[in-house]
Amino acid sequence: MISKKNIILLLGFAFLSFSIFIKFAHIDKIYTEIDDIGVISLHKHYPSDKSINIFGKDITIEKEKIQNLENSILFSSYITFNWTYSPIQYLSYKIVDYENIDNKSKIIFSKLISLTISIFCAIYFFIFLFITMKKKLYLSIFIVFILFNSFNFSIYSLHMSPYMSYLLSTIIGLYFIENSKKKLNLLPTLNIIFISLYLGYMNFIFILILIFTSIRDKKFFYNLNILFNKKKKYLIFYFLLLAPLFLLFIIKSRTSFLRGKNIDGISNIEEFFYYIYHQSQQVFDFLFLGFFPDLQKLNFLYFIFFLFLFVFYILRNKKNYIFSICLYYLLIWICLHFLNLLPFDQTRHSLIFYPIILIILSEIIPINSYSKYTIIFMIVLLYPLSIFNLNKVLHSKKDNFDLNILKNEKTKNLIIYSGTTHTKLFFNKNDFNIIDFNIGLDSYSKKFPEEAILTSQDMNYIEYSKLNKDFENFLKLYHIKKKLEKNSMIYMPYNNYNVNSNQNGQFVYELKLRSN
Protein backbone atom coordinates (compact mmCIF):
# COMPACT_ATOMS: atom_id res chain seq x y z
CA MET A 1 0.00 0.00 0.00
CA ILE A 2 1.46 3.35 -1.08
CA SER A 3 1.42 5.94 1.65
CA LYS A 4 -0.11 9.39 1.24
CA LYS A 5 3.35 10.91 1.61
CA ASN A 6 4.72 8.87 -1.30
CA ILE A 7 1.70 9.71 -3.45
CA ILE A 8 2.32 13.44 -2.89
CA LEU A 9 6.02 12.95 -3.71
CA LEU A 10 5.19 11.06 -6.91
CA LEU A 11 2.74 13.75 -7.97
CA GLY A 12 5.36 16.41 -7.25
CA PHE A 13 7.93 14.52 -9.33
CA ALA A 14 5.43 14.08 -12.18
CA PHE A 15 4.61 17.80 -12.18
CA LEU A 16 8.30 18.72 -12.18
CA SER A 17 9.05 16.29 -15.03
CA PHE A 18 6.27 17.63 -17.24
CA SER A 19 7.34 21.22 -16.58
CA ILE A 20 10.88 20.27 -17.64
CA PHE A 21 9.50 18.69 -20.82
CA ILE A 22 7.59 21.89 -21.72
CA LYS A 23 10.73 24.00 -21.28
CA PHE A 24 12.96 21.57 -23.15
CA ALA A 25 10.54 21.60 -26.09
CA HIS A 26 11.19 25.35 -26.47
CA ILE A 27 14.96 25.28 -25.93
CA ASP A 28 15.85 25.88 -29.59
CA LYS A 29 12.95 28.21 -30.32
CA ILE A 30 13.27 31.08 -27.82
CA TYR A 31 15.03 34.06 -29.34
CA THR A 32 18.45 35.26 -28.31
CA GLU A 33 19.34 38.75 -27.13
CA ILE A 34 22.66 40.48 -26.47
CA ASP A 35 23.04 39.36 -22.83
CA ASP A 36 22.01 35.88 -23.91
CA ILE A 37 24.12 35.05 -26.94
CA GLY A 38 26.90 37.47 -26.09
CA VAL A 39 28.46 35.14 -23.56
CA ILE A 40 29.43 32.67 -26.27
CA SER A 41 30.07 35.14 -29.06
CA LEU A 42 32.03 37.94 -27.44
CA HIS A 43 35.33 36.28 -28.24
CA LYS A 44 34.41 35.84 -31.89
CA HIS A 45 35.06 38.19 -34.78
CA TYR A 46 36.71 40.96 -32.82
CA PRO A 47 37.79 43.46 -35.47
CA SER A 48 40.83 44.69 -33.53
CA ASP A 49 42.84 44.58 -30.35
CA LYS A 50 40.97 45.38 -27.14
CA SER A 51 42.09 47.92 -24.58
CA ILE A 52 41.08 47.43 -20.95
CA ASN A 53 41.63 49.77 -18.01
CA ILE A 54 43.14 48.27 -14.87
CA PHE A 55 43.46 50.69 -11.95
CA GLY A 56 43.83 53.64 -14.29
CA LYS A 57 46.32 51.97 -16.63
CA ASP A 58 45.34 50.95 -20.19
CA ILE A 59 46.44 47.47 -21.17
CA THR A 60 46.06 46.22 -24.74
CA ILE A 61 45.06 42.62 -25.44
CA GLU A 62 45.76 41.48 -28.99
CA LYS A 63 42.93 40.15 -31.11
CA GLU A 64 44.58 36.74 -31.53
CA LYS A 65 45.03 36.34 -27.76
CA ILE A 66 41.35 37.15 -27.16
CA GLN A 67 40.25 34.52 -29.65
CA ASN A 68 42.69 31.96 -28.25
CA LEU A 69 41.01 32.30 -24.86
CA GLU A 70 38.23 30.11 -26.26
CA ASN A 71 40.41 27.05 -25.78
CA SER A 72 41.68 28.12 -22.38
CA ILE A 73 40.27 27.73 -18.88
CA LEU A 74 40.91 31.48 -18.50
CA PHE A 75 38.04 32.16 -20.92
CA SER A 76 35.55 31.93 -18.03
CA SER A 77 37.46 34.70 -16.22
CA TYR A 78 37.49 36.78 -19.38
CA ILE A 79 33.69 36.50 -19.51
CA THR A 80 33.59 37.55 -15.85
CA PHE A 81 35.57 40.66 -16.64
CA ASN A 82 33.62 41.64 -19.77
CA TRP A 83 30.11 40.84 -18.54
CA THR A 84 30.33 40.91 -14.71
CA TYR A 85 29.12 37.31 -14.69
CA SER A 86 30.55 34.77 -12.28
CA PRO A 87 32.74 32.29 -14.11
CA ILE A 88 31.88 28.79 -12.93
CA GLN A 89 29.01 28.17 -15.37
CA TYR A 90 31.31 28.87 -18.32
CA LEU A 91 33.77 26.22 -17.19
CA SER A 92 31.11 23.72 -18.23
CA TYR A 93 31.51 24.85 -21.84
CA LYS A 94 34.72 22.84 -21.90
CA ILE A 95 32.60 19.67 -21.81
CA VAL A 96 32.03 19.84 -25.55
CA ASP A 97 34.24 20.85 -28.45
CA TYR A 98 32.84 24.36 -28.95
CA GLU A 99 35.11 25.06 -31.88
CA ASN A 100 33.88 22.17 -33.99
CA ILE A 101 30.13 22.02 -33.38
CA ASP A 102 27.61 24.03 -35.36
CA ASN A 103 26.34 27.29 -33.92
CA LYS A 104 22.78 26.09 -33.31
CA SER A 105 24.19 23.25 -31.20
CA LYS A 106 26.26 25.80 -29.23
CA ILE A 107 23.12 27.71 -28.37
CA ILE A 108 21.13 24.58 -27.44
CA PHE A 109 23.96 23.23 -25.29
CA SER A 110 24.45 26.58 -23.51
CA LYS A 111 20.73 26.86 -22.78
CA LEU A 112 20.63 23.23 -21.67
CA ILE A 113 23.23 24.06 -18.99
CA SER A 114 20.97 26.80 -17.61
CA LEU A 115 17.92 24.50 -17.75
CA THR A 116 19.84 21.78 -15.89
CA ILE A 117 20.91 24.25 -13.19
CA SER A 118 17.29 25.41 -12.84
CA ILE A 119 16.31 21.78 -12.14
CA PHE A 120 19.00 21.61 -9.44
CA CYS A 121 17.54 24.84 -8.03
CA ALA A 122 14.12 23.21 -7.71
CA ILE A 123 15.45 19.98 -6.19
CA TYR A 124 17.88 21.65 -3.80
CA PHE A 125 15.27 24.20 -2.74
CA PHE A 126 12.81 21.40 -1.99
CA ILE A 127 15.45 19.60 0.13
CA PHE A 128 16.19 22.84 1.93
CA LEU A 129 12.51 23.49 2.71
CA PHE A 130 11.45 19.92 3.54
CA ILE A 131 14.53 18.53 5.30
CA THR A 132 16.52 21.52 6.59
CA MET A 133 13.63 23.82 7.50
CA LYS A 134 11.29 20.88 8.24
CA LYS A 135 8.37 22.37 6.36
CA LYS A 136 5.32 20.24 5.61
CA LEU A 137 5.69 18.11 2.46
CA TYR A 138 2.71 19.65 0.67
CA LEU A 139 3.90 23.18 1.53
CA SER A 140 7.43 22.45 0.27
CA ILE A 141 6.08 21.12 -3.04
CA PHE A 142 3.77 24.13 -3.36
CA ILE A 143 6.63 26.63 -2.85
CA VAL A 144 8.84 24.82 -5.38
CA PHE A 145 5.87 24.68 -7.74
CA ILE A 146 5.60 28.49 -7.57
CA LEU A 147 9.32 28.84 -8.23
CA PHE A 148 9.73 26.41 -11.11
CA ASN A 149 6.59 27.33 -13.05
CA SER A 150 6.80 31.09 -12.70
CA PHE A 151 7.20 32.79 -16.04
CA ASN A 152 10.37 34.85 -15.66
CA PHE A 153 12.13 31.97 -13.92
CA SER A 154 11.15 29.70 -16.82
CA ILE A 155 12.22 32.19 -19.50
CA TYR A 156 15.63 32.74 -17.91
CA SER A 157 16.10 29.00 -17.40
CA LEU A 158 16.34 28.97 -21.22
CA HIS A 159 18.81 31.86 -21.22
CA MET A 160 22.55 31.40 -21.72
CA SER A 161 23.52 33.89 -19.03
CA PRO A 162 24.12 32.46 -15.53
CA TYR A 163 21.05 33.74 -13.69
CA MET A 164 20.14 30.19 -12.68
CA SER A 165 23.63 29.82 -11.22
CA TYR A 166 23.02 32.99 -9.22
CA LEU A 167 19.77 31.59 -7.92
CA LEU A 168 21.39 28.25 -7.04
CA SER A 169 24.17 30.02 -5.17
CA THR A 170 21.54 31.91 -3.15
CA ILE A 171 19.91 28.63 -2.10
CA ILE A 172 23.36 27.21 -1.19
CA GLY A 173 24.09 30.33 0.85
CA LEU A 174 20.78 30.07 2.71
CA TYR A 175 21.40 26.38 3.42
CA PHE A 176 24.84 27.12 4.77
CA ILE A 177 23.71 30.05 6.96
CA GLU A 178 20.83 28.02 8.37
CA ASN A 179 23.15 25.16 9.30
CA SER A 180 25.95 27.39 10.60
CA LYS A 181 23.83 28.38 13.60
CA LYS A 182 24.58 24.94 15.07
CA LYS A 183 28.34 24.88 14.51
CA LEU A 184 30.61 26.86 12.21
CA ASN A 185 33.31 24.54 10.84
CA LEU A 186 36.19 26.15 8.95
CA LEU A 187 36.64 23.92 5.88
CA PRO A 188 32.92 23.52 5.03
CA THR A 189 32.55 27.28 5.52
CA LEU A 190 35.40 28.08 3.15
CA ASN A 191 34.13 25.54 0.58
CA ILE A 192 30.63 27.00 0.61
CA ILE A 193 31.98 30.56 0.32
CA PHE A 194 34.18 29.51 -2.61
CA ILE A 195 31.40 27.67 -4.50
CA SER A 196 28.67 30.27 -3.89
CA LEU A 197 30.86 33.22 -4.96
CA TYR A 198 32.06 31.50 -8.11
CA LEU A 199 28.43 30.71 -8.96
CA GLY A 200 27.24 34.26 -8.22
CA TYR A 201 29.57 36.95 -6.92
CA MET A 202 26.64 38.91 -5.48
CA ASN A 203 26.44 36.34 -2.76
CA PHE A 204 29.25 37.98 -0.86
CA ILE A 205 26.16 39.28 0.99
CA PHE A 206 26.09 35.94 2.81
CA ILE A 207 29.64 36.57 4.02
CA LEU A 208 28.48 39.90 5.44
CA ILE A 209 25.52 38.16 7.12
CA LEU A 210 27.83 35.50 8.53
CA ILE A 211 30.14 38.14 9.98
CA PHE A 212 27.19 40.14 11.34
CA THR A 213 25.57 37.14 13.04
CA SER A 214 28.87 35.78 14.35
CA ILE A 215 30.22 39.06 15.71
CA ARG A 216 27.38 39.17 18.23
CA ASP A 217 29.03 36.19 19.98
CA LYS A 218 31.21 37.48 22.81
CA LYS A 219 33.89 34.90 21.98
CA PHE A 220 33.98 35.84 18.28
CA PHE A 221 37.28 37.73 18.26
CA TYR A 222 38.89 35.19 20.60
CA ASN A 223 37.88 32.32 18.30
CA LEU A 224 38.96 34.34 15.26
CA ASN A 225 42.45 34.78 16.72
CA ILE A 226 42.72 31.03 17.37
CA LEU A 227 41.49 30.35 13.82
CA PHE A 228 44.16 32.55 12.27
CA ASN A 229 46.89 30.96 14.35
CA LYS A 230 45.92 27.33 13.72
CA LYS A 231 44.54 27.41 10.16
CA LYS A 232 46.78 29.90 8.38
CA LYS A 233 47.55 27.53 5.46
CA TYR A 234 43.84 26.93 4.73
CA LEU A 235 43.03 30.62 4.91
CA ILE A 236 45.90 31.57 2.58
CA PHE A 237 44.91 28.83 0.12
CA TYR A 238 41.28 29.96 -0.10
CA PHE A 239 42.32 33.59 -0.23
CA LEU A 240 44.37 32.78 -3.35
CA LEU A 241 41.38 30.95 -4.83
CA LEU A 242 39.03 33.88 -4.25
CA ALA A 243 41.45 36.73 -5.02
CA PRO A 244 41.05 36.49 -8.85
CA LEU A 245 37.28 36.77 -8.55
CA PHE A 246 37.46 39.83 -6.29
CA LEU A 247 40.14 41.36 -8.50
CA LEU A 248 38.03 40.89 -11.63
CA PHE A 249 34.96 42.29 -9.89
CA ILE A 250 36.83 45.34 -8.52
CA ILE A 251 38.48 46.11 -11.87
CA LYS A 252 35.20 45.75 -13.73
CA SER A 253 33.24 47.81 -11.21
CA ARG A 254 35.52 50.76 -11.92
CA THR A 255 34.47 50.85 -15.54
CA SER A 256 30.92 49.44 -15.63
CA PHE A 257 27.61 51.25 -15.41
CA LEU A 258 26.27 52.11 -11.99
CA ARG A 259 23.32 49.90 -11.19
CA GLY A 260 21.79 51.42 -8.11
CA LYS A 261 20.25 54.61 -6.76
CA ASN A 262 22.09 57.65 -5.52
CA ILE A 263 20.50 58.59 -2.20
CA ASP A 264 21.27 62.26 -2.91
CA GLY A 265 18.34 62.18 -5.33
CA ILE A 266 15.90 61.66 -2.43
CA SER A 267 15.09 64.86 -0.53
CA ASN A 268 13.13 63.63 2.51
CA ILE A 269 12.19 60.56 4.55
CA GLU A 270 8.77 60.23 2.88
CA GLU A 271 10.39 59.99 -0.55
CA PHE A 272 12.85 57.44 0.81
CA PHE A 273 10.18 55.05 2.11
CA TYR A 274 7.98 55.54 -0.93
CA TYR A 275 10.92 54.69 -3.17
CA ILE A 276 11.60 51.46 -1.24
CA TYR A 277 7.90 50.57 -1.39
CA HIS A 278 7.72 51.29 -5.14
CA GLN A 279 10.86 49.29 -5.96
CA SER A 280 9.74 46.41 -3.74
CA GLN A 281 6.46 46.24 -5.63
CA GLN A 282 8.37 46.17 -8.93
CA VAL A 283 10.48 43.25 -7.71
CA PHE A 284 7.36 41.44 -6.49
CA ASP A 285 5.64 42.04 -9.85
CA PHE A 286 8.63 40.74 -11.78
CA LEU A 287 8.69 37.53 -9.75
CA PHE A 288 4.96 36.80 -9.53
CA LEU A 289 3.26 38.76 -12.30
CA GLY A 290 2.10 36.50 -15.05
CA PHE A 291 1.92 33.33 -13.01
CA PHE A 292 -1.72 33.36 -13.95
CA PRO A 293 -2.20 36.05 -16.62
CA ASP A 294 -5.93 36.32 -16.15
CA LEU A 295 -5.36 37.39 -12.53
CA GLN A 296 -2.41 39.73 -13.05
CA LYS A 297 -4.55 42.83 -12.41
CA LEU A 298 -4.89 41.58 -8.85
CA ASN A 299 -1.13 41.49 -8.31
CA PHE A 300 -1.19 44.79 -6.43
CA LEU A 301 -3.62 43.26 -3.93
CA TYR A 302 -1.36 40.19 -3.59
CA PHE A 303 1.55 42.49 -2.79
CA ILE A 304 -0.40 44.46 -0.15
CA PHE A 305 -1.63 41.22 1.40
CA PHE A 306 1.93 39.86 1.42
CA LEU A 307 3.18 43.03 3.16
CA PHE A 308 0.41 42.76 5.76
CA LEU A 309 1.29 39.14 6.58
CA PHE A 310 4.98 40.03 6.49
CA VAL A 311 4.66 42.81 9.09
CA PHE A 312 2.30 40.71 11.21
CA TYR A 313 4.77 37.82 11.23
CA ILE A 314 7.70 40.06 12.23
CA LEU A 315 5.74 41.36 15.20
CA ARG A 316 4.80 37.81 16.30
CA ASN A 317 8.09 35.99 15.54
CA LYS A 318 11.06 38.22 16.22
CA LYS A 319 13.58 35.42 16.87
CA ASN A 320 13.09 33.15 13.84
CA TYR A 321 16.66 32.60 12.59
CA ILE A 322 16.18 31.90 8.88
CA PHE A 323 13.54 34.60 8.66
CA SER A 324 16.04 37.05 10.16
CA ILE A 325 18.67 35.93 7.65
CA CYS A 326 16.28 36.66 4.77
CA LEU A 327 15.62 40.11 6.22
CA TYR A 328 19.36 40.77 6.57
CA TYR A 329 19.83 39.75 2.95
CA LEU A 330 17.15 42.16 1.72
CA LEU A 331 18.38 45.02 3.91
CA ILE A 332 22.02 44.62 2.84
CA TRP A 333 20.95 44.49 -0.81
CA ILE A 334 18.91 47.69 -0.41
CA CYS A 335 21.90 49.39 1.28
CA LEU A 336 24.16 48.38 -1.62
CA HIS A 337 21.47 49.64 -4.00
CA PHE A 338 21.66 53.08 -2.39
CA LEU A 339 25.43 52.90 -2.76
CA ASN A 340 24.78 52.64 -6.50
CA LEU A 341 26.18 49.10 -6.70
CA LEU A 342 23.23 46.74 -7.21
CA PRO A 343 19.86 47.02 -9.00
CA PHE A 344 16.60 46.76 -7.09
CA ASP A 345 13.78 46.75 -9.61
CA GLN A 346 12.05 44.57 -12.24
CA THR A 347 15.24 43.43 -13.98
CA ARG A 348 16.55 39.88 -14.37
CA HIS A 349 18.80 40.48 -11.35
CA SER A 350 15.67 40.28 -9.18
CA LEU A 351 15.49 36.53 -9.83
CA ILE A 352 18.03 36.11 -7.06
CA PHE A 353 15.33 37.26 -4.59
CA TYR A 354 13.04 34.35 -5.43
CA PRO A 355 14.26 31.93 -2.73
CA ILE A 356 14.38 34.75 -0.18
CA ILE A 357 10.78 35.85 -0.77
CA LEU A 358 9.48 32.29 -1.09
CA ILE A 359 11.06 31.32 2.23
CA ILE A 360 9.41 34.33 3.83
CA LEU A 361 6.15 33.24 2.17
CA SER A 362 6.55 29.70 3.53
CA GLU A 363 6.96 31.18 7.01
CA ILE A 364 3.92 33.43 6.94
CA ILE A 365 1.46 30.95 5.34
CA PRO A 366 -0.73 29.71 8.21
CA ILE A 367 -0.54 25.93 8.59
CA ASN A 368 -3.57 23.99 9.84
CA SER A 369 -5.75 21.08 8.77
CA TYR A 370 -7.68 23.28 6.34
CA SER A 371 -4.60 24.82 4.71
CA LYS A 372 -3.21 21.33 3.97
CA TYR A 373 -6.13 20.40 1.73
CA THR A 374 -6.37 23.91 0.29
CA ILE A 375 -2.75 23.84 -0.87
CA ILE A 376 -3.00 20.31 -2.29
CA PHE A 377 -6.20 21.30 -4.09
CA MET A 378 -4.48 24.42 -5.50
CA ILE A 379 -1.55 22.39 -6.83
CA VAL A 380 -3.73 19.75 -8.52
CA LEU A 381 -6.27 22.24 -9.89
CA LEU A 382 -3.96 25.05 -10.94
CA TYR A 383 -1.07 23.03 -12.35
CA PRO A 384 -2.73 22.29 -15.75
CA LEU A 385 -3.64 25.96 -16.07
CA SER A 386 -0.12 27.10 -15.19
CA ILE A 387 1.37 24.65 -17.73
CA PHE A 388 -0.99 25.90 -20.44
CA ASN A 389 -0.05 29.51 -19.72
CA LEU A 390 3.65 28.66 -19.47
CA ASN A 391 3.58 26.97 -22.87
CA LYS A 392 1.80 30.01 -24.29
CA VAL A 393 4.29 32.55 -22.90
CA LEU A 394 7.30 30.50 -24.06
CA HIS A 395 5.75 30.28 -27.52
CA SER A 396 5.37 34.10 -27.53
CA LYS A 397 9.19 34.32 -27.23
CA LYS A 398 9.72 32.36 -30.46
CA ASP A 399 12.58 33.82 -32.50
CA ASN A 400 11.44 36.25 -35.22
CA PHE A 401 14.90 36.70 -36.73
CA ASP A 402 15.10 34.75 -40.01
CA LEU A 403 18.74 34.15 -40.94
CA ASN A 404 17.71 32.74 -44.33
CA ILE A 405 16.69 36.25 -45.43
CA LEU A 406 20.31 37.34 -45.02
CA LYS A 407 21.67 34.20 -46.67
CA ASN A 408 19.64 34.90 -49.81
CA GLU A 409 21.06 38.39 -50.25
CA LYS A 410 23.58 38.81 -53.10
CA THR A 411 25.99 41.13 -51.30
CA LYS A 412 28.43 39.70 -48.76
CA ASN A 413 28.82 42.92 -46.76
CA LEU A 414 26.78 42.75 -43.55
CA ILE A 415 26.46 45.65 -41.10
CA ILE A 416 24.90 44.90 -37.70
CA TYR A 417 23.79 47.36 -35.01
CA SER A 418 21.87 47.79 -31.73
CA GLY A 419 23.02 44.77 -29.81
CA THR A 420 22.51 42.30 -32.65
CA THR A 421 25.28 39.74 -32.09
CA HIS A 422 23.95 36.33 -33.09
CA THR A 423 24.65 36.97 -36.77
CA LYS A 424 28.35 36.97 -35.89
CA LEU A 425 27.93 33.58 -34.32
CA PHE A 426 26.02 32.04 -37.21
CA PHE A 427 28.07 33.52 -40.02
CA ASN A 428 31.80 33.37 -40.60
CA LYS A 429 34.21 35.28 -42.82
CA ASN A 430 33.35 33.09 -45.81
CA ASP A 431 29.66 33.98 -45.50
CA PHE A 432 29.86 37.72 -44.89
CA ASN A 433 32.25 40.56 -44.33
CA ILE A 434 30.71 41.67 -41.01
CA ILE A 435 30.91 45.25 -39.76
CA ASP A 436 29.73 45.55 -36.17
CA PHE A 437 28.38 48.97 -35.21
CA ASN A 438 27.96 47.74 -31.63
CA ILE A 439 31.68 48.21 -31.10
CA GLY A 440 32.25 51.16 -33.43
CA LEU A 441 34.02 51.63 -36.75
CA ASP A 442 37.42 52.90 -35.61
CA SER A 443 39.27 49.84 -36.79
CA TYR A 444 37.68 49.66 -40.22
CA SER A 445 38.83 51.22 -43.41
CA LYS A 446 37.19 54.52 -44.33
CA LYS A 447 36.47 52.99 -47.71
CA PHE A 448 33.00 51.54 -47.26
CA PRO A 449 31.52 48.90 -49.59
CA GLU A 450 29.41 49.88 -52.62
CA GLU A 451 26.57 47.65 -51.46
CA ALA A 452 25.73 46.27 -48.02
CA ILE A 453 22.99 44.73 -45.91
CA LEU A 454 22.13 46.59 -42.71
CA THR A 455 20.36 44.53 -40.04
CA SER A 456 19.18 44.53 -36.43
CA GLN A 457 16.81 42.47 -34.30
CA ASP A 458 16.05 45.34 -31.95
CA MET A 459 15.07 48.60 -33.65
CA ASN A 460 14.82 50.37 -37.00
CA TYR A 461 17.64 52.49 -38.37
CA ILE A 462 15.85 55.80 -37.63
CA GLU A 463 15.56 55.01 -33.89
CA TYR A 464 19.19 53.95 -33.68
CA SER A 465 20.35 57.07 -35.55
CA LYS A 466 18.90 59.15 -32.72
CA LEU A 467 21.06 57.23 -30.24
CA ASN A 468 24.29 57.07 -32.23
CA LYS A 469 25.64 60.12 -34.08
CA ASP A 470 28.34 58.12 -35.89
CA PHE A 471 25.68 55.76 -37.20
CA GLU A 472 23.59 58.71 -38.40
CA ASN A 473 26.56 60.15 -40.31
CA PHE A 474 27.41 56.71 -41.70
CA LEU A 475 23.90 56.25 -43.14
CA LYS A 476 24.13 59.59 -44.98
CA LEU A 477 26.62 57.87 -47.28
CA TYR A 478 24.01 55.33 -48.42
CA HIS A 479 20.68 55.08 -50.22
CA ILE A 480 18.18 52.53 -48.85
CA LYS A 481 16.97 50.45 -51.82
CA LYS A 482 14.80 47.95 -49.95
CA LYS A 483 13.66 47.35 -46.39
CA LEU A 484 12.05 44.66 -44.22
CA GLU A 485 10.82 45.60 -40.75
CA LYS A 486 9.28 43.15 -38.28
CA ASN A 487 8.51 45.16 -35.18
CA SER A 488 7.16 42.81 -32.48
CA MET A 489 7.73 45.00 -29.36
CA ILE A 490 8.36 41.78 -27.46
CA TYR A 491 11.32 41.65 -25.06
CA MET A 492 12.92 38.79 -23.15
CA PRO A 493 11.20 39.15 -19.71
CA TYR A 494 7.57 38.15 -19.38
CA ASN A 495 6.62 41.75 -18.54
CA ASN A 496 8.45 42.91 -21.70
CA TYR A 497 10.71 45.17 -19.67
CA ASN A 498 13.02 46.57 -22.33
CA VAL A 499 15.95 47.78 -20.25
CA ASN A 500 19.12 45.84 -21.16
CA SER A 501 17.14 43.59 -23.43
CA ASN A 502 16.73 43.35 -27.18
CA GLN A 503 13.45 43.28 -29.03
CA ASN A 504 12.41 40.04 -30.69
CA GLY A 505 12.12 41.45 -34.20
CA GLN A 506 14.03 41.77 -37.47
CA PHE A 507 15.03 44.83 -39.45
CA VAL A 508 16.84 44.36 -42.79
CA TYR A 509 17.88 47.15 -45.19
CA GLU A 510 19.58 46.91 -48.59
CA LEU A 511 22.08 49.75 -48.93
CA LYS A 512 23.78 51.27 -51.95
CA LEU A 513 26.57 53.85 -51.70
CA ARG A 514 25.49 57.29 -52.89
CA SER A 515 27.41 58.78 -55.80
CA ASN A 516 29.48 61.90 -54.97
Secondary structure by P-SEA (a helix, b strand, c coil): cccaaaaaaaaaaaaaaaaaaaaaaacccccccccccccccccccccbbbbbbcccbbbbbcaaaaaacccccaaaaaaaaaccccccccccccccccccccaaaaaaaaaaaaaaaaaaaaaaaaaaacccccccaaaaaaaaaaaaacaaaaaaaaccccaaaaaaaaaaaaaaaaaaccccccaaaaaaaaaaaaaccccaaaaaaaaaaaaaccaaaaaaaaaaaccaaaaaaaaaaaaaaaaaaaaaaaccccccccccccccaaaaaaaaaaaaaaaaaaaccccccccccaaaaaaaaaaaaaaaaaaaccccaaaaaaaaaaaaaaaaaaacccccccccccccaaaaaaaaaaaaccccaaaaaaaaaaaaaaaaaaaaaaaaaaaaacccccccccccccccbbbbcccccaaaaaccccccccccccccccccccccccbbbbbbccccaaaaaaacaaaaaaacccccccccccccccccccccccccccccbbbbbbbbbbcc
